[in-house]
Amino acid sequence: MLTERLTGPYRHPKQMLGTQEYDGHLSIHDDEMADKLGFAGAPIEGPTHFSQFVHLLEEALGPAVFERGCISAHYQNMVFEGDEVRAFVEPSEREGVLRIGAEKKDGTPVLTGTASLGPDYGESELDRRRAKLRPSEQLVLLSDLTVGQKGAGNPESARMAFDQHMGALYPFSLAQKLEKITEPHPWYTAEGAKASPWGRPIIPWEMISVLTQYTSDQAKFRARGPAVGLFAAQEIKLLKGPLFVDHPYLLEREILALSESRRTESNWILTRVFDGEDRGLVAEVILNSATLKDSYANYAADAAALGKVL
């Protein structure tokens, strides 16, 4: 196990969600929308930073991280086009669990979390944070959702080929992402993957988030809106990885928790990833998505109608 901190180089993550749409409107990754909400700019999507941990975790945990690795992260501060970011991995007080973090060049923290290797993954960052949640009686945006609710589309069919456009939520392809990814790896490419343990290209960690989210509308986990949301925390756990390019998968979704803060209401959704051929469970992804209360024009009126105290 790792005995000292590993630190990666500073990188310039690229914005690829400038034209992202959901619920018929542009997202917080659009400059104008971000400005309306009082943000300094349009943030780069959080999972983009997962790529900066790949080589560090490969060094710390070995190539098995591509098969049984878990990255669990809480996003702390937004990153904008032009920012320089570096990642680090270090030992923790918990056996078998590493601390991970990313920071800007001025020291601003970007994310904090954990990484580990299965089958005994230990307590992850999101495990620890969910354990501290208290049920909220004041939900407005998410008042029509319930803990334990299953996705209406279960199971959803998903696949990611190199040139496949991933839809309005992700207006780019895997091939386009690989042109801008901060940490290339030969196993992501058709040619380089011939020398990999599996002989076929694998989906990068940051694109597993895309694979599990681009069909998420089928779940019909409807919040009141239109409103704008952002990723607050995320966990990707490989049980029988890696996930392969242009391979069929089935997705099943379930709401694990609902919570709120002063500015947001949050859902915590577990997506189980099954192999589309043998139906075996291969990965689990947890996404904590926070919706901004101020971005919903009817928030106060709906709260009053629901008998909520603001």
ROLOPA-570005 format. One record per residue (C-alpha): x, y, z. Coordinates in steps of 0.2 Angstrom, whole numbers, padded with zeros to 4 digits, always signed. Layout:
BEGIN
XYZ ...
! end
This chain:
BEGIN
+0000+0000+0000 +0005+0018-0003 +0017+0026+0010 +0019+0043+0003 +0010+0056-0007 +0010+0055-0026 +0007+0071-0035 +0003+0073-0054 +0007+0088-0065 -0003+0103-0068 -0016+0101-0082 -0028+0112-0091 -0045+0103-0091 -0055+0108-0106 -0074+0113-0107 -0084+0102-0118 -0102+0105-0111 -0104+0123-0117 -0119+0118-0127 -0126+0105-0115 -0145+0105-0114 -0158+0097-0102 -0176+0101-0099 -0176+0111-0114 -0163+0124-0108 -0145+0127-0107 -0135+0121-0092 -0124+0129-0079 -0109+0125-0091 -0115+0139-0103 -0107+0156-0099 -0123+0166-0100 -0132+0154-0089 -0118+0154-0076 -0118+0173-0076 -0136+0174-0073 -0134+0163-0057 -0120+0173-0051 -0105+0162-0054 -0088+0168-0060 -0089+0157-0076 -0096+0141-0084 -0088+0127-0074 -0080+0112-0082 -0089+0096-0077 -0082+0088-0061 -0079+0070-0068 -0066+0078-0080 -0054+0078-0066 -0055+0059-0063 -0043+0056-0078 -0029+0065-0068 -0030+0051-0055 -0028+0037-0067 -0009+0035-0068 -0007+0040-0050 -0019+0026-0045 -0011+0014-0057 +0005+0017-0049 -0002+0015-0031 -0014+0001-0033 -0008-0008-0049 -0017-0012-0066 -0031-0020-0055 -0038-0002-0053 -0045-0004-0070 -0055-0019-0065 -0059-0017-0046 -0055+0002-0043 -0066+0014-0034 -0065+0033-0035 -0077+0043-0023 -0076+0062-0023 -0085+0077-0016 -0083+0092-0028 -0078+0108-0018 -0074+0122-0030 -0078+0125-0048 -0064+0124-0062 -0065+0136-0077 -0057+0135-0094 -0039+0141-0092 -0037+0135-0074 -0022+0124-0070 -0026+0109-0059 -0016+0095-0052 -0021+0079-0043 -0013+0069-0028 -0015+0053-0020 -0009+0050-0002 -0011+0037+0012 -0025+0039+0025 -0028+0033+0042 -0040+0019+0036 -0032+0003+0030 -0034+0000+0012 -0042+0017+0008 -0032+0031+0000 -0035+0050+0001 -0037+0059-0015 -0038+0077-0019 -0036+0090-0033 -0031+0108-0032 -0029+0123-0043 -0012+0132-0045 -0016+0145-0032 -0020+0131-0019 -0039+0132-0021 -0046+0114-0017 -0056+0107-0032 -0061+0090-0024 -0058+0078-0010 -0061+0060-0009 -0055+0042-0007 -0049+0028-0019 -0048+0010-0015 -0047-0007-0023 -0060-0021-0021 -0067-0033-0016 -0066-0025+0001 -0067-0007-0004 -0068+0001+0013 -0078+0016+0018 -0078+0028+0004 -0080+0047+0004 -0099+0046-0002 -0102+0032+0011 -0096+0044+0025 -0106+0059+0018 -0122+0049+0016 -0121+0043+0034 -0122+0061+0040 -0137+0066+0030 -0153+0070+0039 -0170+0067+0030 -0178+0084+0025 -0196+0089+0027 -0194+0105+0017 -0191+0098-0001 -0199+0108-0015 -0190+0105-0031 -0188+0086-0026 -0205+0084-0017 -0212+0072-0030 -0197+0060-0027 -0195+0047-0014 -0180+0037-0007 -0180+0019-0014 -0189+0025-0030 -0183+0015-0045 -0180+0022-0063 -0195+0021-0074 -0184+0015-0088 -0176+0000-0079 -0166-0007-0087 -0160+0006-0099 -0149+0001-0114 -0132+0010-0115 -0117+0009-0126 -0102+0020-0131 -0094+0019-0147 -0079+0030-0153 -0089+0041-0164 -0106+0040-0156 -0113+0057-0151 -0119+0056-0133 -0135+0067-0135 -0140+0084-0128 -0133+0080-0111 -0116+0076-0118 -0114+0085-0135 -0098+0076-0140 -0091+0059-0144 -0078+0048-0135 -0066+0051-0150 -0068+0070-0147 -0065+0068-0128 -0049+0058-0132 -0043+0073-0142 -0044+0084-0126 -0042+0072-0112 -0029+0078-0099 -0021+0061-0097 -0021+0050-0112 -0018+0031-0110 -0015+0018-0124 -0028+0007-0118 -0041+0020-0122 -0037+0018-0141 -0041+0004-0153 -0023+0002-0158 -0015+0004-0141 -0028-0008-0132 -0021-0023-0142 -0007-0024-0130 -0019-0022-0115 -0024-0036-0103 -0041-0037-0112 -0036-0034-0130 -0049-0021-0133 -0051-0002-0129 -0058+0003-0112 -0069+0018-0107 -0060+0031-0097 -0065+0034-0079 -0072+0051-0083 -0082+0044-0098 -0090+0031-0087 -0100+0046-0080 -0106+0050-0097 -0111+0031-0101 -0122+0031-0085 -0130+0048-0087 -0134+0051-0106 -0150+0040-0105 -0155+0046-0087 -0171+0055-0094 -0178+0038-0096 -0178+0036-0077 -0191+0050-0075 -0184+0056-0059 -0193+0073-0062 -0189+0088-0052 -0199+0104-0053 -0192+0116-0065 -0185+0122-0076 -0171+0124-0064 -0152+0122-0065 -0142+0109-0057 -0124+0103-0055 -0114+0088-0049 -0110+0089-0030 -0102+0072-0027 -0099+0056-0037 -0093+0039-0035 -0087+0026-0048 -0085+0008-0042 -0079-0005-0054 -0084-0023-0048 -0079-0032-0064 -0071-0020-0075 -0066-0012-0086 -0080-0006-0096 -0077-0008-0114 -0080+0004-0129 -0094-0001-0141 -0101-0015-0129 -0119-0016-0123 -0124-0012-0105 -0140-0011-0095 -0143+0002-0082 -0154+0001-0067 -0157+0017-0056 -0163+0020-0038 -0164+0035-0027 -0153+0032-0012 -0156+0048-0003 -0164+0066-0004 -0156+0081+0005 -0155+0100+0005 -0144+0114+0010 -0147+0133+0011 -0145+0135-0008 -0149+0118-0016 -0159+0102-0015 -0150+0086-0019 -0154+0068-0025 -0142+0054-0023 -0145+0041-0037 -0137+0024-0038 -0134+0017-0056 -0130-0001-0057 -0122-0006-0073 -0124-0024-0080 -0116-0032-0094 -0128-0032-0109 -0123-0050-0114 -0121-0060-0098 -0131-0049-0087 -0118-0049-0073 -0116-0033-0062 -0100-0024-0068 -0100-0007-0060 -0110+0005-0048 -0110+0024-0050 -0117+0036-0037 -0121+0053-0042 -0126+0067-0030 -0134+0080-0041 -0139+0097-0033 -0152+0109-0040 -0151+0127-0036 -0166+0134-0028 -0164+0151-0035 -0164+0145-0052 -0182+0140-0051 -0194+0155-0053 -0209+0147-0044 -0199+0141-0029 -0207+0152-0016 -0225+0150-0023 -0223+0131-0024 -0216+0130-0006 -0231+0140+0000 -0243+0128-0009 -0234+0113-0001 -0235+0121+0016 -0216+0122+0017 -0208+0135+0029 -0194+0145+0020 
! end
